[in-house]
């Protein structure tokens, strides 16, 4: 996520999607349901994230460098 409301961060990146345990109050469960994805602990498929997704932190880093040097 490029912009976050976390006070000590401007961006966040989570390389993992889902969970293999399935605790009752796990945030991964609520996010999976909200986004319409299967839950891996219930036999759902593991989600593969795109190369574009993996490159986002590099893009954000370049933007931060440009802002710092402006």
N, CA, C and O atoms as a Tripos MOL2 file, in Angstrom:
@<TRIPOS>MOLECULE
protein
  280   279    70     0     0
PROTEIN
NO_CHARGES

@<TRIPOS>ATOM
      1 N           0.8550   -1.1630    0.0000 N.3       1 UNK1
      2 CA          0.0000    0.0000    0.0000 C.3       1 UNK1
      3 C           0.9030    1.2290    0.0000 C.2       1 UNK1
      4 O           1.7440    1.4070    0.8810 O.2       1 UNK1
      5 N           0.7110    2.0470   -0.9830 N.am      2 UNK2
      6 CA          1.5690    3.2260   -1.0980 C.3       2 UNK2
      7 C           1.3340    4.2080    0.0430 C.2       2 UNK2
      8 O           2.2900    4.7160    0.6280 O.2       2 UNK2
      9 N           0.0900    4.4740    0.3610 N.am      3 UNK3
     10 CA         -0.2340    5.4050    1.4420 C.3       3 UNK3
     11 C          -0.9080    4.6250    2.5650 C.2       3 UNK3
     12 O          -1.8010    3.8120    2.3240 O.2       3 UNK3
     13 N          -0.4760    4.8810    3.7730 N.am      4 UNK4
     14 CA         -1.0390    4.1810    4.9200 C.3       4 UNK4
     15 C          -1.3550    5.1730    6.0280 C.2       4 UNK4
     16 O          -0.7770    6.2580    6.0890 O.2       4 UNK4
     17 N          -2.2670    4.7940    6.8930 N.am      5 UNK5
     18 CA         -2.5930    5.6440    8.0430 C.3       5 UNK5
     19 C          -1.7380    5.2910    9.2600 C.2       5 UNK5
     20 O          -1.9330    5.8600   10.3340 O.2       5 UNK5
     21 N          -0.8030    4.3700    9.1080 N.am      6 UNK6
     22 CA          0.1080    4.0420   10.1970 C.3       6 UNK6
     23 C           0.9770    5.2730   10.4650 C.2       6 UNK6
     24 O           1.6170    5.7930    9.5510 O.2       6 UNK6
     25 N           1.0000    5.7270   11.6880 N.am      7 UNK7
     26 CA          1.6430    7.0010   12.0040 C.3       7 UNK7
     27 C           3.1490    7.0120   11.7500 C.2       7 UNK7
     28 O           3.7000    8.0590   11.4110 O.2       7 UNK7
     29 N           3.8190    5.8910   11.9030 N.am      8 UNK8
     30 CA          5.2720    5.8680   11.7630 C.3       8 UNK8
     31 C           5.7260    5.4220   10.3750 C.2       8 UNK8
     32 O           6.9160    5.1870   10.1660 O.2       8 UNK8
     33 N           4.8060    5.3030    9.4320 N.am      9 UNK9
     34 CA          5.1670    4.8400    8.0840 C.3       9 UNK9
     35 C           4.4030    5.6240    7.0330 C.2       9 UNK9
     36 O           3.3080    6.1220    7.2960 O.2       9 UNK9
     37 N           4.9720    5.7330    5.8580 N.am     10 UNK10
     38 CA          4.2530    6.3510    4.7510 C.3      10 UNK10
     39 C           3.7150    5.3000    3.7900 C.2      10 UNK10
     40 O           2.7080    5.5250    3.1190 O.2      10 UNK10
     41 N           4.3870    4.1490    3.7210 N.am     11 UNK11
     42 CA          3.9720    3.0610    2.8440 C.3      11 UNK11
     43 C           4.1750    1.7320    3.5570 C.2      11 UNK11
     44 O           5.0090    1.6190    4.4550 O.2      11 UNK11
     45 N           3.4090    0.7340    3.1520 N.am     12 UNK12
     46 CA          3.5760   -0.6140    3.6850 C.3      12 UNK12
     47 C           3.5920   -1.6060    2.5450 C.2      12 UNK12
     48 O           2.9920   -1.3670    1.4970 O.2      12 UNK12
     49 N           4.2720   -2.7120    2.7440 N.am     13 UNK13
     50 CA          4.3360   -3.7600    1.7310 C.3      13 UNK13
     51 C           4.2660   -5.1030    2.4370 C.2      13 UNK13
     52 O           5.0720   -5.3810    3.3250 O.2      13 UNK13
     53 N           3.3320   -5.9180    2.0600 N.am     14 UNK14
     54 CA          3.1870   -7.2290    2.6590 C.3      14 UNK14
     55 C           3.3870   -8.2900    1.5780 C.2      14 UNK14
     56 O           2.5480   -8.4270    0.6880 O.2      14 UNK14
     57 N           4.4910   -9.0460    1.6450 N.am     15 UNK15
     58 CA          4.7390  -10.0500    0.6180 C.3      15 UNK15
     59 C           3.9050  -11.3130    0.7850 C.2      15 UNK15
     60 O           3.9040  -12.1660   -0.1020 O.2      15 UNK15
     61 N           3.1990  -11.4520    1.8960 N.am     16 UNK16
     62 CA          2.4280  -12.6680    2.1500 C.3      16 UNK16
     63 C           0.9490  -12.3890    2.0130 C.2      16 UNK16
     64 O           0.4620  -11.3200    2.3820 O.2      16 UNK16
     65 N           0.2430  -13.3670    1.4760 N.am     17 UNK17
     66 CA         -1.2130  -13.2500    1.3890 C.3      17 UNK17
     67 C          -1.8040  -14.5260    1.9590 C.2      17 UNK17
     68 O          -1.5090  -15.6220    1.4830 O.2      17 UNK17
     69 N          -2.6220  -14.3840    2.9600 N.am     18 UNK18
     70 CA         -3.2810  -15.5460    3.5270 C.3      18 UNK18
     71 C          -2.5500  -16.0760    4.7480 C.2      18 UNK18
     72 O          -1.6500  -15.4380    5.2920 O.2      18 UNK18
     73 N          -2.9660  -17.2580    5.1550 N.am     19 UNK19
     74 CA         -2.4630  -17.8640    6.3750 C.3      19 UNK19
     75 C          -2.6770  -19.3670    6.2760 C.2      19 UNK19
     76 O          -3.5600  -19.8270    5.5510 O.2      19 UNK19
     77 N          -1.8840  -20.1150    6.9910 N.am     20 UNK20
     78 CA         -2.0580  -21.5630    6.9720 C.3      20 UNK20
     79 C          -2.6970  -22.0890    8.2500 C.2      20 UNK20
     80 O          -2.8690  -23.2990    8.4010 O.2      20 UNK20
     81 N          -3.0540  -21.1900    9.1770 N.am     21 UNK21
     82 CA         -3.6010  -21.6210   10.4590 C.3      21 UNK21
     83 C          -5.1000  -21.3490   10.5460 C.2      21 UNK21
     84 O          -5.8810  -22.2690   10.7890 O.2      21 UNK21
     85 N          -5.5080  -20.1050   10.3510 N.am     22 UNK22
     86 CA         -6.9250  -19.7620   10.3870 C.3      22 UNK22
     87 C          -7.4800  -19.4530   11.7530 C.2      22 UNK22
     88 O          -8.5770  -19.9060   12.0820 O.2      22 UNK22
     89 N          -6.7600  -18.6950   12.5640 N.am     23 UNK23
     90 CA         -7.2470  -18.2950   13.8840 C.3      23 UNK23
     91 C          -8.5360  -17.4840   13.7420 C.2      23 UNK23
     92 O          -8.7360  -16.7990   12.7390 O.2      23 UNK23
     93 N          -9.3950  -17.5640   14.7330 N.am     24 UNK24
     94 CA        -10.6880  -16.8910   14.6730 C.3      24 UNK24
     95 C         -10.6050  -15.3880   14.4600 C.2      24 UNK24
     96 O         -11.4450  -14.8220   13.7610 O.2      24 UNK24
     97 N          -9.6140  -14.7290   15.0470 N.am     25 UNK25
     98 CA         -9.5390  -13.2740   14.9770 C.3      25 UNK25
     99 C          -8.3840  -12.7690   14.1210 C.2      25 UNK25
    100 O          -7.9250  -11.6410   14.3020 O.2      25 UNK25
    101 N          -7.9200  -13.5820   13.2080 N.am     26 UNK26
    102 CA         -6.7850  -13.2300   12.3580 C.3      26 UNK26
    103 C          -7.1890  -12.1880   11.3180 C.2      26 UNK26
    104 O          -8.2330  -12.3200   10.6800 O.2      26 UNK26
    105 N          -6.3660  -11.1540   11.1460 N.am     27 UNK27
    106 CA         -6.6650  -10.1360   10.1420 C.3      27 UNK27
    107 C          -6.6100  -10.7160    8.7300 C.2      27 UNK27
    108 O          -7.3050  -10.2250    7.8400 O.2      27 UNK27
    109 N          -5.8000  -11.7490    8.5070 N.am     28 UNK28
    110 CA         -5.6990  -12.3450    7.1720 C.3      28 UNK28
    111 C          -7.0390  -12.9250    6.7370 C.2      28 UNK28
    112 O          -7.3980  -12.8540    5.5610 O.2      28 UNK28
    113 N          -7.7740  -13.4950    7.6760 N.am     29 UNK29
    114 CA         -9.0940  -14.0580    7.3610 C.3      29 UNK29
    115 C         -10.0500  -12.9590    6.9140 C.2      29 UNK29
    116 O         -10.7350  -13.1170    5.9040 O.2      29 UNK29
    117 N         -10.1090  -11.8540    7.6420 N.am     30 UNK30
    118 CA        -11.0470  -10.7860    7.2900 C.3      30 UNK30
    119 C         -10.6640  -10.1260    5.9730 C.2      30 UNK30
    120 O         -11.5410   -9.7590    5.1900 O.2      30 UNK30
    121 N          -9.3710   -9.9700    5.7180 N.am     31 UNK31
    122 CA         -8.9380   -9.3810    4.4460 C.3      31 UNK31
    123 C          -9.2790  -10.3000    3.2870 C.2      31 UNK31
    124 O          -9.7570   -9.8340    2.2530 O.2      31 UNK31
    125 N          -9.0410  -11.6010    3.4400 N.am     32 UNK32
    126 CA         -9.3540  -12.5590    2.3760 C.3      32 UNK32
    127 C         -10.8370  -12.5260    2.0510 C.2      32 UNK32
    128 O         -11.2210  -12.5080    0.8820 O.2      32 UNK32
    129 N         -11.6690  -12.5190    3.0780 N.am     33 UNK33
    130 CA        -13.1150  -12.4740    2.8500 C.3      33 UNK33
    131 C         -13.5350  -11.1670    2.1970 C.2      33 UNK33
    132 O         -14.3510  -11.1690    1.2750 O.2      33 UNK33
    133 N         -12.9830  -10.0430    2.6680 N.am     34 UNK34
    134 CA        -13.3390   -8.7320    2.1270 C.3      34 UNK34
    135 C         -12.9610   -8.6250    0.6470 C.2      34 UNK34
    136 O         -13.6800   -8.0050   -0.1380 O.2      34 UNK34
    137 N         -11.8360   -9.2280    0.2710 N.am     35 UNK35
    138 CA        -11.3550   -9.1490   -1.1090 C.3      35 UNK35
    139 C         -11.8830  -10.2850   -1.9830 C.2      35 UNK35
    140 O         -11.5910  -10.3350   -3.1780 O.2      35 UNK35
    141 N         -12.6550  -11.1930   -1.3940 N.am     36 UNK36
    142 CA        -13.2580  -12.2660   -2.1730 C.3      36 UNK36
    143 C         -12.3120  -13.4050   -2.5210 C.2      36 UNK36
    144 O         -12.5290  -14.1100   -3.5070 O.2      36 UNK36
    145 N         -11.2630  -13.5930   -1.7230 N.am     37 UNK37
    146 CA        -10.3080  -14.6680   -1.9680 C.3      37 UNK37
    147 C         -10.5580  -15.8190   -1.0100 C.2      37 UNK37
    148 O         -11.0360  -15.6280    0.1080 O.2      37 UNK37
    149 N         -10.2230  -17.0170   -1.4700 N.am     38 UNK38
    150 CA        -10.3590  -18.1890   -0.6210 C.3      38 UNK38
    151 C          -9.3790  -18.1570    0.5370 C.2      38 UNK38
    152 O          -8.3400  -17.5000    0.4760 O.2      38 UNK38
    153 N          -9.7210  -18.8610    1.5670 N.am     39 UNK39
    154 CA         -8.8580  -18.9630    2.7310 C.3      39 UNK39
    155 C          -8.0050  -20.2100    2.5680 C.2      39 UNK39
    156 O          -8.5380  -21.3120    2.4430 O.2      39 UNK39
    157 N          -6.7000  -20.0500    2.5670 N.am     40 UNK40
    158 CA         -5.8100  -21.1670    2.2590 C.3      40 UNK40
    159 C          -5.9660  -22.3250    3.2350 C.2      40 UNK40
    160 O          -5.7720  -23.4740    2.8410 O.2      40 UNK40
    161 N          -6.3100  -22.0660    4.4950 N.am     41 UNK41
    162 CA         -6.4410  -23.1470    5.4660 C.3      41 UNK41
    163 C          -7.7120  -23.9530    5.2280 C.2      41 UNK41
    164 O          -7.8740  -25.0300    5.8020 O.2      41 UNK41
    165 N          -8.6150  -23.4500    4.3920 N.am     42 UNK42
    166 CA         -9.8340  -24.1830    4.0590 C.3      42 UNK42
    167 C          -9.7400  -24.7820    2.6640 C.2      42 UNK42
    168 O         -10.7630  -25.0590    2.0370 O.2      42 UNK42
    169 N          -8.5230  -24.9850    2.1750 N.am     43 UNK43
    170 CA         -8.3400  -25.5920    0.8650 C.3      43 UNK43
    171 C          -8.3200  -24.6030   -0.2760 C.2      43 UNK43
    172 O          -8.2230  -25.0030   -1.4370 O.2      43 UNK43
    173 N          -8.4090  -23.3170    0.0280 N.am     44 UNK44
    174 CA         -8.3510  -22.3050   -1.0220 C.3      44 UNK44
    175 C          -6.9520  -22.2310   -1.6150 C.2      44 UNK44
    176 O          -5.9880  -22.6390   -0.9660 O.2      44 UNK44
    177 N          -6.8230  -21.7230   -2.8220 N.am     45 UNK45
    178 CA         -5.5000  -21.6530   -3.4570 C.3      45 UNK45
    179 C          -4.6420  -20.5480   -2.8420 C.2      45 UNK45
    180 O          -5.1570  -19.5220   -2.3960 O.2      45 UNK45
    181 N          -3.3450  -20.7700   -2.8240 N.am     46 UNK46
    182 CA         -2.4320  -19.7050   -2.4210 C.3      46 UNK46
    183 C          -2.4280  -18.6500   -3.5210 C.2      46 UNK46
    184 O          -2.4140  -18.9780   -4.7070 O.2      46 UNK46
    185 N          -2.4400  -17.4250   -3.1320 N.am     47 UNK47
    186 CA         -2.5110  -16.3310   -4.0930 C.3      47 UNK47
    187 C          -1.1120  -15.9720   -4.5720 C.2      47 UNK47
    188 O          -0.2120  -15.7420   -3.7660 O.2      47 UNK47
    189 N          -0.9380  -15.9270   -5.8740 N.am     48 UNK48
    190 CA          0.3290  -15.5260   -6.4760 C.3      48 UNK48
    191 C           0.2650  -14.0330   -6.7810 C.2      48 UNK48
    192 O          -0.6600  -13.5690   -7.4480 O.2      48 UNK48
    193 N           1.2340  -13.2960   -6.2990 N.am     49 UNK49
    194 CA          1.2580  -11.8570   -6.5280 C.3      49 UNK49
    195 C           2.1400  -11.5480   -7.7320 C.2      49 UNK49
    196 O           3.1500  -12.2140   -7.9590 O.2      49 UNK49
    197 N           1.7550  -10.5470   -8.4910 N.am     50 UNK50
    198 CA          2.4050  -10.2210   -9.7640 C.3      50 UNK50
    199 C           3.7760   -9.5690   -9.5780 C.2      50 UNK50
    200 O           4.1060   -9.0710   -8.5010 O.2      50 UNK50
    201 N           4.5540   -9.5840  -10.6440 N.am     51 UNK51
    202 CA          5.8380   -8.8830  -10.6390 C.3      51 UNK51
    203 C           5.6300   -7.3970  -10.3890 C.2      51 UNK51
    204 O           6.4370   -6.7560   -9.7160 O.2      51 UNK51
    205 N           4.5500   -6.8520  -10.9320 N.am     52 UNK52
    206 CA          4.2420   -5.4350  -10.7140 C.3      52 UNK52
    207 C           4.0870   -5.1500   -9.2210 C.2      52 UNK52
    208 O           4.5880   -4.1440   -8.7190 O.2      52 UNK52
    209 N           3.3990   -6.0320   -8.5250 N.am     53 UNK53
    210 CA          3.2150   -5.8710   -7.0810 C.3      53 UNK53
    211 C           4.5670   -5.8850   -6.3650 C.2      53 UNK53
    212 O           4.8200   -5.0400   -5.5070 O.2      53 UNK53
    213 N           5.4220   -6.8250   -6.7090 N.am     54 UNK54
    214 CA          6.7280   -6.9510   -6.0580 C.3      54 UNK54
    215 C           7.6350   -5.7560   -6.3570 C.2      54 UNK54
    216 O           8.5390   -5.4600   -5.5760 O.2      54 UNK54
    217 N           7.4050   -5.0700   -7.4730 N.am     55 UNK55
    218 CA          8.2320   -3.9190   -7.8380 C.3      55 UNK55
    219 C           7.7660   -2.6180   -7.1970 C.2      55 UNK55
    220 O           8.4920   -1.6250   -7.2460 O.2      55 UNK55
    221 N           6.5900   -2.5930   -6.6040 N.am     56 UNK56
    222 CA          6.0540   -1.3630   -6.0140 C.3      56 UNK56
    223 C           6.9990   -0.7230   -4.9940 C.2      56 UNK56
    224 O           7.2130    0.4870   -5.0670 O.2      56 UNK56
    225 N           7.5800   -1.4760   -4.0390 N.am     57 UNK57
    226 CA          8.4750   -0.8210   -3.0730 C.3      57 UNK57
    227 C           9.6750   -0.1490   -3.7450 C.2      57 UNK57
    228 O          10.1560    0.8790   -3.2690 O.2      57 UNK57
    229 N          10.1520   -0.7170   -4.8310 N.am     58 UNK58
    230 CA         11.2600   -0.0950   -5.5550 C.3      58 UNK58
    231 C          10.8200    1.2310   -6.1710 C.2      58 UNK58
    232 O          11.5680    2.2080   -6.1480 O.2      58 UNK58
    233 N           9.6080    1.2620   -6.7190 N.am     59 UNK59
    234 CA          9.0620    2.5030   -7.2800 C.3      59 UNK59
    235 C           8.8990    3.5520   -6.1900 C.2      59 UNK59
    236 O           9.2530    4.7150   -6.3890 O.2      59 UNK59
    237 N           8.3660    3.1520   -5.0400 N.am     60 UNK60
    238 CA          8.1620    4.0960   -3.9390 C.3      60 UNK60
    239 C           9.4900    4.6480   -3.4580 C.2      60 UNK60
    240 O           9.5910    5.8250   -3.1120 O.2      60 UNK60
    241 N          10.5080    3.8000   -3.4360 N.am     61 UNK61
    242 CA         11.8250    4.2410   -3.0100 C.3      61 UNK61
    243 C          12.3840    5.2910   -3.9720 C.2      61 UNK61
    244 O          12.9600    6.2880   -3.5360 O.2      61 UNK61
    245 N          12.2190    5.0720   -5.2610 N.am     62 UNK62
    246 CA         12.6830    6.0450   -6.2600 C.3      62 UNK62
    247 C          11.9320    7.3630   -6.1140 C.2      62 UNK62
    248 O          12.5360    8.4320   -6.2080 O.2      62 UNK62
    249 N          10.6160    7.3010   -5.8840 N.am     63 UNK63
    250 CA          9.8340    8.5220   -5.6770 C.3      63 UNK63
    251 C          10.3340    9.2800   -4.4480 C.2      63 UNK63
    252 O          10.4320   10.5070   -4.4690 O.2      63 UNK63
    253 N          10.6450    8.5580   -3.3920 N.am     64 UNK64
    254 CA         11.1430    9.2020   -2.1670 C.3      64 UNK64
    255 C          12.5000    9.8700   -2.4220 C.2      64 UNK64
    256 O          12.7550   10.9690   -1.9280 O.2      64 UNK64
    257 N          13.3610    9.2100   -3.1870 N.am     65 UNK65
    258 CA         14.6600    9.8020   -3.5250 C.3      65 UNK65
    259 C          14.4920   11.0780   -4.3160 C.2      65 UNK65
    260 O          15.1840   12.0670   -4.0750 O.2      65 UNK65
    261 N          13.5520   11.0540   -5.2810 N.am     66 UNK66
    262 CA         13.3070   12.2450   -6.1060 C.3      66 UNK66
    263 C          12.7820   13.3960   -5.2460 C.2      66 UNK66
    264 O          13.2040   14.5390   -5.4220 O.2      66 UNK66
    265 N          11.8750   13.1070   -4.3270 N.am     67 UNK67
    266 CA         11.3440   14.1470   -3.4480 C.3      67 UNK67
    267 C          12.4400   14.7200   -2.5550 C.2      67 UNK67
    268 O          12.4990   15.9280   -2.3280 O.2      67 UNK67
    269 N          13.3030   13.8430   -2.0520 N.am     68 UNK68
    270 CA         14.3800   14.2860   -1.1640 C.3      68 UNK68
    271 C          15.3580   15.1770   -1.8970 C.2      68 UNK68
    272 O          15.8660   16.1450   -1.3320 O.2      68 UNK68
    273 N          15.6280   14.8540   -3.1590 N.am     69 UNK69
    274 CA         16.6060   15.6100   -3.9380 C.3      69 UNK69
    275 C          16.0180   16.8320   -4.6440 C.2      69 UNK69
    276 O          16.7560   17.5900   -5.2740 O.2      69 UNK69
    277 N          14.7190   17.0340   -4.5500 N.am     70 UNK70
    278 CA         14.0740   18.1740   -5.2280 C.3      70 UNK70
    279 C          14.2830   19.4600   -4.4790 C.2      70 UNK70
    280 O          13.8080   20.5100   -4.9100 O.2      70 UNK70
@<TRIPOS>BOND
     1     1     2 1
     2     2     3 1
     3     3     4 2
     4     3     5 am
     5     5     6 1
     6     6     7 1
     7     7     8 2
     8     7     9 am
     9     9    10 1
    10    10    11 1
    11    11    12 2
    12    11    13 am
    13    13    14 1
    14    14    15 1
    15    15    16 2
    16    15    17 am
    17    17    18 1
    18    18    19 1
    19    19    20 2
    20    19    21 am
    21    21    22 1
    22    22    23 1
    23    23    24 2
    24    23    25 am
    25    25    26 1
    26    26    27 1
    27    27    28 2
    28    27    29 am
    29    29    30 1
    30    30    31 1
    31    31    32 2
    32    31    33 am
    33    33    34 1
    34    34    35 1
    35    35    36 2
    36    35    37 am
    37    37    38 1
    38    38    39 1
    39    39    40 2
    40    39    41 am
    41    41    42 1
    42    42    43 1
    43    43    44 2
    44    43    45 am
    45    45    46 1
    46    46    47 1
    47    47    48 2
    48    47    49 am
    49    49    50 1
    50    50    51 1
    51    51    52 2
    52    51    53 am
    53    53    54 1
    54    54    55 1
    55    55    56 2
    56    55    57 am
    57    57    58 1
    58    58    59 1
    59    59    60 2
    60    59    61 am
    61    61    62 1
    62    62    63 1
    63    63    64 2
    64    63    65 am
    65    65    66 1
    66    66    67 1
    67    67    68 2
    68    67    69 am
    69    69    70 1
    70    70    71 1
    71    71    72 2
    72    71    73 am
    73    73    74 1
    74    74    75 1
    75    75    76 2
    76    75    77 am
    77    77    78 1
    78    78    79 1
    79    79    80 2
    80    79    81 am
    81    81    82 1
    82    82    83 1
    83    83    84 2
    84    83    85 am
    85    85    86 1
    86    86    87 1
    87    87    88 2
    88    87    89 am
    89    89    90 1
    90    90    91 1
    91    91    92 2
    92    91    93 am
    93    93    94 1
    94    94    95 1
    95    95    96 2
    96    95    97 am
    97    97    98 1
    98    98    99 1
    99    99   100 2
   100    99   101 am
   101   101   102 1
   102   102   103 1
   103   103   104 2
   104   103   105 am
   105   105   106 1
   106   106   107 1
   107   107   108 2
   108   107   109 am
   109   109   110 1
   110   110   111 1
   111   111   112 2
   112   111   113 am
   113   113   114 1
   114   114   115 1
   115   115   116 2
   116   115   117 am
   117   117   118 1
   118   118   119 1
   119   119   120 2
   120   119   121 am
   121   121   122 1
   122   122   123 1
   123   123   124 2
   124   123   125 am
   125   125   126 1
   126   126   127 1
   127   127   128 2
   128   127   129 am
   129   129   130 1
   130   130   131 1
   131   131   132 2
   132   131   133 am
   133   133   134 1
   134   134   135 1
   135   135   136 2
   136   135   137 am
   137   137   138 1
   138   138   139 1
   139   139   140 2
   140   139   141 am
   141   141   142 1
   142   142   143 1
   143   143   144 2
   144   143   145 am
   145   145   146 1
   146   146   147 1
   147   147   148 2
   148   147   149 am
   149   149   150 1
   150   150   151 1
   151   151   152 2
   152   151   153 am
   153   153   154 1
   154   154   155 1
   155   155   156 2
   156   155   157 am
   157   157   158 1
   158   158   159 1
   159   159   160 2
   160   159   161 am
   161   161   162 1
   162   162   163 1
   163   163   164 2
   164   163   165 am
   165   165   166 1
   166   166   167 1
   167   167   168 2
   168   167   169 am
   169   169   170 1
   170   170   171 1
   171   171   172 2
   172   171   173 am
   173   173   174 1
   174   174   175 1
   175   175   176 2
   176   175   177 am
   177   177   178 1
   178   178   179 1
   179   179   180 2
   180   179   181 am
   181   181   182 1
   182   182   183 1
   183   183   184 2
   184   183   185 am
   185   185   186 1
   186   186   187 1
   187   187   188 2
   188   187   189 am
   189   189   190 1
   190   190   191 1
   191   191   192 2
   192   191   193 am
   193   193   194 1
   194   194   195 1
   195   195   196 2
   196   195   197 am
   197   197   198 1
   198   198   199 1
   199   199   200 2
   200   199   201 am
   201   201   202 1
   202   202   203 1
   203   203   204 2
   204   203   205 am
   205   205   206 1
   206   206   207 1
   207   207   208 2
   208   207   209 am
   209   209   210 1
   210   210   211 1
   211   211   212 2
   212   211   213 am
   213   213   214 1
   214   214   215 1
   215   215   216 2
   216   215   217 am
   217   217   218 1
   218   218   219 1
   219   219   220 2
   220   219   221 am
   221   221   222 1
   222   222   223 1
   223   223   224 2
   224   223   225 am
   225   225   226 1
   226   226   227 1
   227   227   228 2
   228   227   229 am
   229   229   230 1
   230   230   231 1
   231   231   232 2
   232   231   233 am
   233   233   234 1
   234   234   235 1
   235   235   236 2
   236   235   237 am
   237   237   238 1
   238   238   239 1
   239   239   240 2
   240   239   241 am
   241   241   242 1
   242   242   243 1
   243   243   244 2
   244   243   245 am
   245   245   246 1
   246   246   247 1
   247   247   248 2
   248   247   249 am
   249   249   250 1
   250   250   251 1
   251   251   252 2
   252   251   253 am
   253   253   254 1
   254   254   255 1
   255   255   256 2
   256   255   257 am
   257   257   258 1
   258   258   259 1
   259   259   260 2
   260   259   261 am
   261   261   262 1
   262   262   263 1
   263   263   264 2
   264   263   265 am
   265   265   266 1
   266   266   267 1
   267   267   268 2
   268   267   269 am
   269   269   270 1
   270   270   271 1
   271   271   272 2
   272   271   273 am
   273   273   274 1
   274   274   275 1
   275   275   276 2
   276   275   277 am
   277   277   278 1
   278   278   279 1
   279   279   280 2
@<TRIPOS>SUBSTRUCTURE
     1 UNK1         2 RESIDUE 1 A UNK
     2 UNK2         6 RESIDUE 1 A UNK
     3 UNK3        10 RESIDUE 1 A UNK
     4 UNK4        14 RESIDUE 1 A UNK
     5 UNK5        18 RESIDUE 1 A UNK
     6 UNK6        22 RESIDUE 1 A UNK
     7 UNK7        26 RESIDUE 1 A UNK
     8 UNK8        30 RESIDUE 1 A UNK
     9 UNK9        34 RESIDUE 1 A UNK
    10 UNK10       38 RESIDUE 1 A UNK
    11 UNK11       42 RESIDUE 1 A UNK
    12 UNK12       46 RESIDUE 1 A UNK
    13 UNK13       50 RESIDUE 1 A UNK
    14 UNK14       54 RESIDUE 1 A UNK
    15 UNK15       58 RESIDUE 1 A UNK
    16 UNK16       62 RESIDUE 1 A UNK
    17 UNK17       66 RESIDUE 1 A UNK
    18 UNK18       70 RESIDUE 1 A UNK
    19 UNK19       74 RESIDUE 1 A UNK
    20 UNK20       78 RESIDUE 1 A UNK
    21 UNK21       82 RESIDUE 1 A UNK
    22 UNK22       86 RESIDUE 1 A UNK
    23 UNK23       90 RESIDUE 1 A UNK
    24 UNK24       94 RESIDUE 1 A UNK
    25 UNK25       98 RESIDUE 1 A UNK
    26 UNK26      102 RESIDUE 1 A UNK
    27 UNK27      106 RESIDUE 1 A UNK
    28 UNK28      110 RESIDUE 1 A UNK
    29 UNK29      114 RESIDUE 1 A UNK
    30 UNK30      118 RESIDUE 1 A UNK
    31 UNK31      122 RESIDUE 1 A UNK
    32 UNK32      126 RESIDUE 1 A UNK
    33 UNK33      130 RESIDUE 1 A UNK
    34 UNK34      134 RESIDUE 1 A UNK
    35 UNK35      138 RESIDUE 1 A UNK
    36 UNK36      142 RESIDUE 1 A UNK
    37 UNK37      146 RESIDUE 1 A UNK
    38 UNK38      150 RESIDUE 1 A UNK
    39 UNK39      154 RESIDUE 1 A UNK
    40 UNK40      158 RESIDUE 1 A UNK
    41 UNK41      162 RESIDUE 1 A UNK
    42 UNK42      166 RESIDUE 1 A UNK
    43 UNK43      170 RESIDUE 1 A UNK
    44 UNK44      174 RESIDUE 1 A UNK
    45 UNK45      178 RESIDUE 1 A UNK
    46 UNK46      182 RESIDUE 1 A UNK
    47 UNK47      186 RESIDUE 1 A UNK
    48 UNK48      190 RESIDUE 1 A UNK
    49 UNK49      194 RESIDUE 1 A UNK
    50 UNK50      198 RESIDUE 1 A UNK
    51 UNK51      202 RESIDUE 1 A UNK
    52 UNK52      206 RESIDUE 1 A UNK
    53 UNK53      210 RESIDUE 1 A UNK
    54 UNK54      214 RESIDUE 1 A UNK
    55 UNK55      218 RESIDUE 1 A UNK
    56 UNK56      222 RESIDUE 1 A UNK
    57 UNK57      226 RESIDUE 1 A UNK
    58 UNK58      230 RESIDUE 1 A UNK
    59 UNK59      234 RESIDUE 1 A UNK
    60 UNK60      238 RESIDUE 1 A UNK
    61 UNK61      242 RESIDUE 1 A UNK
    62 UNK62      246 RESIDUE 1 A UNK
    63 UNK63      250 RESIDUE 1 A UNK
    64 UNK64      254 RESIDUE 1 A UNK
    65 UNK65      258 RESIDUE 1 A UNK
    66 UNK66      262 RESIDUE 1 A UNK
    67 UNK67      266 RESIDUE 1 A UNK
    68 UNK68      270 RESIDUE 1 A UNK
    69 UNK69      274 RESIDUE 1 A UNK
    70 UNK70      278 RESIDUE 1 A UNK
